[in-house]
Amino acid sequence: MTQQIEASNVKTDFPLPLRSLLDAGVHFGHQTKRWNPKMRRFIYGARNGIHI
């Protein structure tokens, strides 16, 4: 079961420049079947079986 989290529910405690996220490789995502429930608040959504 894959849950979608609305972007409005995501809270950021500090500003994150897009360039720093891309440099860190966070845009690659992880398979939806291998997710850790503790990371739920950091998952923006799912696309093609990948959490973003």
PQR file with spaces between the fields and no chain letter, atoms N, CA, C, O and H, PARSE charges and radii, in Angstrom:
ATOM       1  N    MET     1       0.839   -1.165    0.000 -0.4000 1.5000
ATOM       2  CA   MET     1       0.000    0.000    0.000 -0.0000 2.0000
ATOM       3  C    MET     1       0.894    1.242    0.000  0.5500 1.7000
ATOM       4  O    MET     1       1.773    1.379    0.851 -0.5500 1.4000
ATOM       5  N    THR     2       0.675    2.111   -0.921 -0.4000 1.5000
ATOM       6  CA   THR     2       1.433    3.352   -1.019 -0.0000 2.0000
ATOM       7  C    THR     2       0.551    4.512   -0.594  0.5500 1.7000
ATOM       8  O    THR     2      -0.566    4.674   -1.086 -0.5500 1.4000
ATOM       9  H    THR     2      -0.040    2.000   -1.612  0.4000 1.0000
ATOM      10  N    GLN     3       1.066    5.318    0.328 -0.4000 1.5000
ATOM      11  CA   GLN     3       0.320    6.487    0.781 -0.0000 2.0000
ATOM      12  C    GLN     3       0.873    7.724    0.112  0.5500 1.7000
ATOM      13  O    GLN     3       2.086    7.876   -0.037 -0.5500 1.4000
ATOM      14  H    GLN     3       1.973    5.186    0.728  0.4000 1.0000
ATOM      15  N    GLN     4      -0.012    8.597   -0.285 -0.4000 1.5000
ATOM      16  CA   GLN     4       0.379    9.886   -0.832 -0.0000 2.0000
ATOM      17  C    GLN     4       0.277   10.919    0.282  0.5500 1.7000
ATOM      18  O    GLN     4      -0.703   10.934    1.027 -0.5500 1.4000
ATOM      19  H    GLN     4      -0.997    8.473   -0.164  0.4000 1.0000
ATOM      20  N    ILE     5       1.269   11.770    0.400 -0.4000 1.5000
ATOM      21  CA   ILE     5       1.258   12.831    1.396 -0.0000 2.0000
ATOM      22  C    ILE     5       1.142   14.155    0.665  0.5500 1.7000
ATOM      23  O    ILE     5       1.923   14.442   -0.242 -0.5500 1.4000
ATOM      24  H    ILE     5       2.065   11.758   -0.206  0.4000 1.0000
ATOM      25  N    GLU     6       0.179   14.950    1.055 -0.4000 1.5000
ATOM      26  CA   GLU     6      -0.028   16.243    0.417 -0.0000 2.0000
ATOM      27  C    GLU     6       1.132   17.178    0.741  0.5500 1.7000
ATOM      28  O    GLU     6       1.643   17.183    1.861 -0.5500 1.4000
ATOM      29  H    GLU     6      -0.456   14.716    1.792  0.4000 1.0000
ATOM      30  N    ALA     7       1.536   17.960   -0.238 -0.4000 1.5000
ATOM      31  CA   ALA     7       2.645   18.898   -0.054 -0.0000 2.0000
ATOM      32  C    ALA     7       2.343   19.904    1.048  0.5500 1.7000
ATOM      33  O    ALA     7       3.263   20.385    1.709 -0.5500 1.4000
ATOM      34  H    ALA     7       1.121   17.956   -1.148  0.4000 1.0000
ATOM      35  N    SER     8       1.083   20.227    1.254 -0.4000 1.5000
ATOM      36  CA   SER     8       0.729   21.203    2.285 -0.0000 2.0000
ATOM      37  C    SER     8       0.970   20.656    3.690  0.5500 1.7000
ATOM      38  O    SER     8       1.056   21.430    4.644 -0.5500 1.4000
ATOM      39  H    SER     8       0.336   19.837    0.716  0.4000 1.0000
ATOM      40  N    ASN     9       1.081   19.324    3.832 -0.4000 1.5000
ATOM      41  CA   ASN     9       1.323   18.716    5.136 -0.0000 2.0000
ATOM      42  C    ASN     9       2.803   18.620    5.477  0.5500 1.7000
ATOM      43  O    ASN     9       3.155   18.308    6.615 -0.5500 1.4000
ATOM      44  H    ASN     9       1.011   18.696    3.058  0.4000 1.0000
ATOM      45  N    VAL    10       3.663   18.880    4.521 -0.4000 1.5000
ATOM      46  CA   VAL    10       5.096   18.774    4.742 -0.0000 2.0000
ATOM      47  C    VAL    10       5.588   20.054    5.398  0.5500 1.7000
ATOM      48  O    VAL    10       5.357   21.153    4.894 -0.5500 1.4000
ATOM      49  H    VAL    10       3.378   19.134    3.597  0.4000 1.0000
ATOM      50  N    LYS    11       6.263   19.900    6.516 -0.4000 1.5000
ATOM      51  CA   LYS    11       6.777   21.066    7.231 -0.0000 2.0000
ATOM      52  C    LYS    11       8.295   21.075    7.135  0.5500 1.7000
ATOM      53  O    LYS    11       8.949   20.049    7.324 -0.5500 1.4000
ATOM      54  H    LYS    11       6.451   19.007    6.925  0.4000 1.0000
ATOM      55  N    THR    12       8.839   22.234    6.843 -0.4000 1.5000
ATOM      56  CA   THR    12      10.282   22.406    6.763 -0.0000 2.0000
ATOM      57  C    THR    12      10.699   23.386    7.845  0.5500 1.7000
ATOM      58  O    THR    12      10.178   24.499    7.926 -0.5500 1.4000
ATOM      59  H    THR    12       8.308   23.068    6.690  0.4000 1.0000
ATOM      60  N    ASP    13      11.640   22.965    8.673 -0.4000 1.5000
ATOM      61  CA   ASP    13      12.098   23.814    9.766 -0.0000 2.0000
ATOM      62  C    ASP    13      13.127   24.841    9.315  0.5500 1.7000
ATOM      63  O    ASP    13      13.411   25.796   10.037 -0.5500 1.4000
ATOM      64  H    ASP    13      12.063   22.061    8.608  0.4000 1.0000
ATOM      65  N    PHE    14      13.683   24.651    8.130 -0.4000 1.5000
ATOM      66  CA   PHE    14      14.694   25.568    7.626 -0.0000 2.0000
ATOM      67  C    PHE    14      14.630   25.577    6.104  0.5500 1.7000
ATOM      68  O    PHE    14      14.220   24.588    5.497 -0.5500 1.4000
ATOM      69  H    PHE    14      13.453   23.875    7.543  0.4000 1.0000
ATOM      70  N    PRO    15      15.030   26.678    5.484 -0.5600 1.5000
ATOM      71  CA   PRO    15      14.975   26.750    4.019  0.2800 2.0000
ATOM      72  C    PRO    15      16.020   25.838    3.379  0.5500 1.7000
ATOM      73  O    PRO    15      17.156   25.757    3.847 -0.5500 1.4000
ATOM      74  N    LEU    16      15.631   25.164    2.324 -0.4000 1.5000
ATOM      75  CA   LEU    16      16.540   24.276    1.602 -0.0000 2.0000
ATOM      76  C    LEU    16      16.661   24.757    0.163  0.5500 1.7000
ATOM      77  O    LEU    16      15.697   24.674   -0.598 -0.5500 1.4000
ATOM      78  H    LEU    16      14.708   25.229    1.944  0.4000 1.0000
ATOM      79  N    PRO    17      17.819   25.253   -0.216 -0.5600 1.5000
ATOM      80  CA   PRO    17      17.992   25.661   -1.613  0.2800 2.0000
ATOM      81  C    PRO    17      17.911   24.432   -2.529  0.5500 1.7000
ATOM      82  O    PRO    17      18.488   23.388   -2.225 -0.5500 1.4000
ATOM      83  N    LEU    18      17.208   24.561   -3.625 -0.4000 1.5000
ATOM      84  CA   LEU    18      17.041   23.454   -4.552 -0.0000 2.0000
ATOM      85  C    LEU    18      18.380   22.908   -5.019  0.5500 1.7000
ATOM      86  O    LEU    18      18.543   21.694   -5.133 -0.5500 1.4000
ATOM      87  H    LEU    18      16.739   25.409   -3.872  0.4000 1.0000
ATOM      88  N    ARG    19      19.327   23.772   -5.285 -0.4000 1.5000
ATOM      89  CA   ARG    19      20.640   23.331   -5.762 -0.0000 2.0000
ATOM      90  C    ARG    19      21.313   22.395   -4.754  0.5500 1.7000
ATOM      91  O    ARG    19      21.928   21.405   -5.152 -0.5500 1.4000
ATOM      92  H    ARG    19      19.195   24.759   -5.192  0.4000 1.0000
ATOM      93  N    SER    20      21.206   22.694   -3.454 -0.4000 1.5000
ATOM      94  CA   SER    20      21.842   21.838   -2.448 -0.0000 2.0000
ATOM      95  C    SER    20      21.161   20.467   -2.388  0.5500 1.7000
ATOM      96  O    SER    20      21.822   19.459   -2.139 -0.5500 1.4000
ATOM      97  H    SER    20      20.707   23.498   -3.131  0.4000 1.0000
ATOM      98  N    LEU    21      19.846   20.427   -2.615 -0.4000 1.5000
ATOM      99  CA   LEU    21      19.145   19.143   -2.654 -0.0000 2.0000
ATOM     100  C    LEU    21      19.583   18.318   -3.856  0.5500 1.7000
ATOM     101  O    LEU    21      19.813   17.115   -3.736 -0.5500 1.4000
ATOM     102  H    LEU    21      19.309   21.246   -2.817  0.4000 1.0000
ATOM     103  N    LEU    22      19.699   18.956   -5.007 -0.4000 1.5000
ATOM     104  CA   LEU    22      20.133   18.246   -6.207 -0.0000 2.0000
ATOM     105  C    LEU    22      21.567   17.753   -6.060  0.5500 1.7000
ATOM     106  O    LEU    22      21.882   16.637   -6.472 -0.5500 1.4000
ATOM     107  H    LEU    22      19.512   19.934   -5.105  0.4000 1.0000
ATOM     108  N    ASP    23      22.435   18.570   -5.481 -0.4000 1.5000
ATOM     109  CA   ASP    23      23.824   18.168   -5.264 -0.0000 2.0000
ATOM     110  C    ASP    23      23.928   16.982   -4.314  0.5500 1.7000
ATOM     111  O    ASP    23      24.818   16.144   -4.455 -0.5500 1.4000
ATOM     112  H    ASP    23      22.179   19.477   -5.147  0.4000 1.0000
ATOM     113  N    ALA    24      23.018   16.911   -3.346 -0.4000 1.5000
ATOM     114  CA   ALA    24      23.019   15.816   -2.375 -0.0000 2.0000
ATOM     115  C    ALA    24      22.396   14.546   -2.944  0.5500 1.7000
ATOM     116  O    ALA    24      22.524   13.480   -2.342 -0.5500 1.4000
ATOM     117  H    ALA    24      22.294   17.591   -3.231  0.4000 1.0000
ATOM     118  N    GLY    25      21.727   14.637   -4.089 -0.4000 1.5000
ATOM     119  CA   GLY    25      21.136   13.461   -4.725 -0.0000 2.0000
ATOM     120  C    GLY    25      19.797   13.045   -4.156  0.5500 1.7000
ATOM     121  O    GLY    25      19.355   11.922   -4.396 -0.5500 1.4000
ATOM     122  H    GLY    25      21.623   15.503   -4.579  0.4000 1.0000
ATOM     123  N    VAL    26      19.138   13.916   -3.407 -0.4000 1.5000
ATOM     124  CA   VAL    26      17.861   13.532   -2.808 -0.0000 2.0000
ATOM     125  C    VAL    26      16.750   13.380   -3.841  0.5500 1.7000
ATOM     126  O    VAL    26      15.717   12.777   -3.547 -0.5500 1.4000
ATOM     127  H    VAL    26      19.497   14.829   -3.211  0.4000 1.0000
ATOM     128  N    HIS    27      16.941   13.905   -5.023 -0.4000 1.5000
ATOM     129  CA   HIS    27      15.908   13.828   -6.052 -0.0000 2.0000
ATOM     130  C    HIS    27      15.813   12.441   -6.675  0.5500 1.7000
ATOM     131  O    HIS    27      14.885   12.185   -7.442 -0.5500 1.4000
ATOM     132  H    HIS    27      17.780   14.395   -5.261  0.4000 1.0000
ATOM     133  N    PHE    28      16.744   11.540   -6.372 -0.4000 1.5000
ATOM     134  CA   PHE    28      16.716   10.207   -6.967 -0.0000 2.0000
ATOM     135  C    PHE    28      15.611    9.343   -6.374  0.5500 1.7000
ATOM     136  O    PHE    28      15.054    8.501   -7.078 -0.5500 1.4000
ATOM     137  H    PHE    28      17.498   11.749   -5.750  0.4000 1.0000
ATOM     138  N    GLY    29      15.278    9.529   -5.095 -0.4000 1.5000
ATOM     139  CA   GLY    29      14.200    8.785   -4.457 -0.0000 2.0000
ATOM     140  C    GLY    29      14.589    7.360   -4.109  0.5500 1.7000
ATOM     141  O    GLY    29      15.727    6.942   -4.322 -0.5500 1.4000
ATOM     142  H    GLY    29      15.731   10.213   -4.523  0.4000 1.0000
ATOM     143  N    HIS    30      13.624    6.618   -3.570 -0.4000 1.5000
ATOM     144  CA   HIS    30      13.816    5.234   -3.163 -0.0000 2.0000
ATOM     145  C    HIS    30      12.581    4.439   -3.551  0.5500 1.7000
ATOM     146  O    HIS    30      11.499    5.006   -3.709 -0.5500 1.4000
ATOM     147  H    HIS    30      12.700    6.958   -3.398  0.4000 1.0000
ATOM     148  N    GLN    31      12.734    3.139   -3.705 -0.4000 1.5000
ATOM     149  CA   GLN    31      11.608    2.290   -4.066 -0.0000 2.0000
ATOM     150  C    GLN    31      10.534    2.355   -2.982  0.5500 1.7000
ATOM     151  O    GLN    31      10.839    2.359   -1.789 -0.5500 1.4000
ATOM     152  H    GLN    31      13.612    2.679   -3.577  0.4000 1.0000
ATOM     153  N    THR    32       9.283    2.407   -3.412 -0.4000 1.5000
ATOM     154  CA   THR    32       8.177    2.521   -2.459 -0.0000 2.0000
ATOM     155  C    THR    32       8.061    1.282   -1.579  0.5500 1.7000
ATOM     156  O    THR    32       7.583    1.383   -0.449 -0.5500 1.4000
ATOM     157  H    THR    32       9.036    2.404   -4.381  0.4000 1.0000
ATOM     158  N    LYS    33       8.478    0.132   -2.058 -0.4000 1.5000
ATOM     159  CA   LYS    33       8.360   -1.083   -1.250 -0.0000 2.0000
ATOM     160  C    LYS    33       9.446   -1.191   -0.184  0.5500 1.7000
ATOM     161  O    LYS    33       9.379   -2.076    0.669 -0.5500 1.4000
ATOM     162  H    LYS    33       8.866    0.050   -2.976  0.4000 1.0000
ATOM     163  N    ARG    34      10.444   -0.309   -0.213 -0.4000 1.5000
ATOM     164  CA   ARG    34      11.540   -0.361    0.749 -0.0000 2.0000
ATOM     165  C    ARG    34      11.560    0.839    1.685  0.5500 1.7000
ATOM     166  O    ARG    34      12.619    1.193    2.204 -0.5500 1.4000
ATOM     167  H    ARG    34      10.499    0.410   -0.905  0.4000 1.0000
ATOM     168  N    TRP    35      10.435    1.462    1.907 -0.4000 1.5000
ATOM     169  CA   TRP    35      10.407    2.680    2.709 -0.0000 2.0000
ATOM     170  C    TRP    35      10.370    2.366    4.201  0.5500 1.7000
ATOM     171  O    TRP    35       9.913    1.304    4.622 -0.5500 1.4000
ATOM     172  H    TRP    35       9.575    1.176    1.485  0.4000 1.0000
ATOM     173  N    ASN    36      10.860    3.316    4.982 -0.4000 1.5000
ATOM     174  CA   ASN    36      10.847    3.221    6.433 -0.0000 2.0000
ATOM     175  C    ASN    36       9.760    4.175    6.934  0.5500 1.7000
ATOM     176  O    ASN    36       9.796    5.362    6.611 -0.5500 1.4000
ATOM     177  H    ASN    36      11.231    4.179    4.640  0.4000 1.0000
ATOM     178  N    PRO    37       8.803    3.684    7.711 -0.5600 1.5000
ATOM     179  CA   PRO    37       7.716    4.538    8.187  0.2800 2.0000
ATOM     180  C    PRO    37       8.185    5.789    8.935  0.5500 1.7000
ATOM     181  O    PRO    37       7.465    6.787    8.964 -0.5500 1.4000
ATOM     182  N    LYS    38       9.367    5.754    9.535 -0.4000 1.5000
ATOM     183  CA   LYS    38       9.884    6.930   10.242 -0.0000 2.0000
ATOM     184  C    LYS    38      10.213    8.066    9.283  0.5500 1.7000
ATOM     185  O    LYS    38      10.356    9.211    9.712 -0.5500 1.4000
ATOM     186  H    LYS    38       9.952    4.944    9.511  0.4000 1.0000
ATOM     187  N    MET    39      10.336    7.771    7.999 -0.4000 1.5000
ATOM     188  CA   MET    39      10.669    8.784    7.003 -0.0000 2.0000
ATOM     189  C    MET    39       9.432    9.391    6.351  0.5500 1.7000
ATOM     190  O    MET    39       9.554   10.202    5.433 -0.5500 1.4000
ATOM     191  H    MET    39      10.220    6.840    7.650  0.4000 1.0000
ATOM     192  N    ARG    40       8.246    9.010    6.812 -0.4000 1.5000
ATOM     193  CA   ARG    40       6.979    9.449    6.214 -0.0000 2.0000
ATOM     194  C    ARG    40       6.909   10.965    6.030  0.5500 1.7000
ATOM     195  O    ARG    40       6.455   11.431    4.985 -0.5500 1.4000
ATOM     196  H    ARG    40       8.147    8.351    7.558  0.4000 1.0000
ATOM     197  N    ARG    41       7.342   11.734    7.008 -0.4000 1.5000
ATOM     198  CA   ARG    41       7.207   13.195    6.910 -0.0000 2.0000
ATOM     199  C    ARG    41       8.117   13.806    5.853  0.5500 1.7000
ATOM     200  O    ARG    41       7.918   14.954    5.458 -0.5500 1.4000
ATOM     201  H    ARG    41       7.711   11.355    7.857  0.4000 1.0000
ATOM     202  N    PHE    42       9.111   13.055    5.389 -0.4000 1.5000
ATOM     203  CA   PHE    42      10.041   13.575    4.395 -0.0000 2.0000
ATOM     204  C    PHE    42       9.684   13.154    2.968  0.5500 1.7000
ATOM     205  O    PHE    42      10.307   13.615    2.012 -0.5500 1.4000
ATOM     206  H    PHE    42       9.273   12.122    5.710  0.4000 1.0000
ATOM     207  N    ILE    43       8.692   12.286    2.823 -0.4000 1.5000
ATOM     208  CA   ILE    43       8.310   11.786    1.501 -0.0000 2.0000
ATOM     209  C    ILE    43       7.252   12.709    0.908  0.5500 1.7000
ATOM     210  O    ILE    43       6.181   12.898    1.484 -0.5500 1.4000
ATOM     211  H    ILE    43       8.186   11.911    3.600  0.4000 1.0000
ATOM     212  N    TYR    44       7.565   13.271   -0.236 -0.4000 1.5000
ATOM     213  CA   TYR    44       6.671   14.214   -0.908 -0.0000 2.0000
ATOM     214  C    TYR    44       5.530   13.486   -1.607  0.5500 1.7000
ATOM     215  O    TYR    44       4.389   13.949   -1.596 -0.5500 1.4000
ATOM     216  H    TYR    44       8.435   13.117   -0.704  0.4000 1.0000
ATOM     217  N    GLY    45       5.840   12.352   -2.211 -0.4000 1.5000
ATOM     218  CA   GLY    45       4.838   11.587   -2.940 -0.0000 2.0000
ATOM     219  C    GLY    45       5.478   10.373   -3.576  0.5500 1.7000
ATOM     220  O    GLY    45       6.611   10.023   -3.245 -0.5500 1.4000
ATOM     221  H    GLY    45       6.766   11.975   -2.220  0.4000 1.0000
ATOM     222  N    ALA    46       4.770    9.728   -4.483 -0.4000 1.5000
ATOM     223  CA   ALA    46       5.285    8.547   -5.168 -0.0000 2.0000
ATOM     224  C    ALA    46       4.990    8.660   -6.655  0.5500 1.7000
ATOM     225  O    ALA    46       3.945    9.168   -7.062 -0.5500 1.4000
ATOM     226  H    ALA    46       3.850   10.012   -4.752  0.4000 1.0000
ATOM     227  N    ARG    47       5.929    8.176   -7.456 -0.4000 1.5000
ATOM     228  CA   ARG    47       5.754    8.185   -8.903 -0.0000 2.0000
ATOM     229  C    ARG    47       6.509    7.006   -9.489  0.5500 1.7000
ATOM     230  O    ARG    47       7.701    6.836   -9.232 -0.5500 1.4000
ATOM     231  H    ARG    47       6.778    7.763   -7.125  0.4000 1.0000
ATOM     232  N    ASN    48       5.823    6.196  -10.272 -0.4000 1.5000
ATOM     233  CA   ASN    48       6.424    5.025  -10.915 -0.0000 2.0000
ATOM     234  C    ASN    48       7.137    4.119   -9.918  0.5500 1.7000
ATOM     235  O    ASN    48       8.215    3.603  -10.211 -0.5500 1.4000
ATOM     236  H    ASN    48       4.854    6.334  -10.481  0.4000 1.0000
ATOM     237  N    GLY    49       6.543    3.920   -8.739 -0.4000 1.5000
ATOM     238  CA   GLY    49       7.118    3.032   -7.735 -0.0000 2.0000
ATOM     239  C    GLY    49       8.301    3.606   -6.980  0.5500 1.7000
ATOM     240  O    GLY    49       9.037    2.866   -6.328 -0.5500 1.4000
ATOM     241  H    GLY    49       5.667    4.339   -8.500  0.4000 1.0000
ATOM     242  N    ILE    50       8.496    4.931   -7.060 -0.4000 1.5000
ATOM     243  CA   ILE    50       9.613    5.596   -6.380 -0.0000 2.0000
ATOM     244  C    ILE    50       9.060    6.679   -5.464  0.5500 1.7000
ATOM     245  O    ILE    50       8.244    7.501   -5.884 -0.5500 1.4000
ATOM     246  H    ILE    50       7.898    5.532   -7.590  0.4000 1.0000
ATOM     247  N    HIS    51       9.511    6.677   -4.199 -0.4000 1.5000
ATOM     248  CA   HIS    51       9.156    7.768   -3.286 -0.0000 2.0000
ATOM     249  C    HIS    51      10.033    8.967   -3.582  0.5500 1.7000
ATOM     250  O    HIS    51      11.232    8.840   -3.829 -0.5500 1.4000
ATOM     251  H    HIS    51      10.173    6.009   -3.858  0.4000 1.0000
ATOM     252  N    ILE    52       9.419   10.115   -3.553 -0.4000 1.5000
ATOM     253  CA   ILE    52      10.145   11.363   -3.831 -0.0000 2.0000
ATOM     254  C    ILE    52      10.068   12.237   -2.592  0.5500 1.7000
ATOM     255  O    ILE    52      10.608   13.343   -2.582 -0.5500 1.4000
ATOM     256  H    ILE    52       8.445   10.219   -3.353  0.4000 1.0000
